[in-house]
């Protein structure tokens, strides 16, 4: 019987670790950690993970592996998403990741990534069905629609790292760069065709949680305060305008933002705004519970 578990998410921009105890009331966090590694930086142009990005990721995974080994977990799973799906040298990276972490990550399809996020987010956010969960990552964005389970899911190859590489090379960003980024995002999300109108739209993962913290002008990041934040389409548009006017250095000084997210958060805001526009979402509820939690629940 599983009493303590570990879940690891290897994304295009971040690696994340959750170690939790299984209790009658649900999972209780022991360790929850996020490290921005930029695994997918440059991938869109080269088709390969760079040596520098793999080394950064290995270092973070080695720390995660030590934590997992030290906590005496009964079950564990690591999943890898967009960057590992796309890279020509993914097998080399997975070999190195396994050596660092102590167990081999699984590359999961976008559809499974979407379903895991849907399960966790809809359990954590009150609202009326049908639900739509939007999960913008570094390399892809997932849209999942359903009432009690996913009825429609699509993974689109557009995220904060990918869009930064394509269109937002300078900061502050010039108006034509921002407009090009919006156009690229709109074209990418044009394939999304929901089977119905959602009653509750939920935004998950680091882009939405970072934007939620900045929207509230928090003096420091607070997971409890961020969870449940409501962002409107106009809020997202305002965030794009605000971030476009800042240097990366000034962005990194925003108190509630992880400084290592500063190079890609403008693109993240464009992606989030574009995703909301693509599905005509008027308000999005931010959830701190996402795919990582879904991976953990699947181990119980």
Buried (B, 14 or more C-beta within 10 A) or exposed (E): EEEBBBBBBBBBBBBBBBBBBBEEEEBEEBBBBBBBBBBBBBBBEEEBBBEEBBEBBBEBBBBBBEBBBEBEBEBBBBBBBBBBBBBEBBEEBBEBBBEBBBBEBBBBEBBBBBBBBBBBBBEBBEEEEBBBBBBBBBBBBBBBBBBEEBBBBBBBBBBBBBBBBBBBEEBBBEEEBBEBBBEBBBEBBEEBEBEEEBEBBBBBBBBBBBBBBBBBEBEEBEEEBBBBBEBBBEBBBBBBEBBBBBEBEEBBEBEBBBEBBBBBBBBBBBBBBBBBBBBEBEEBBBBBBBBBBBBBBBBE
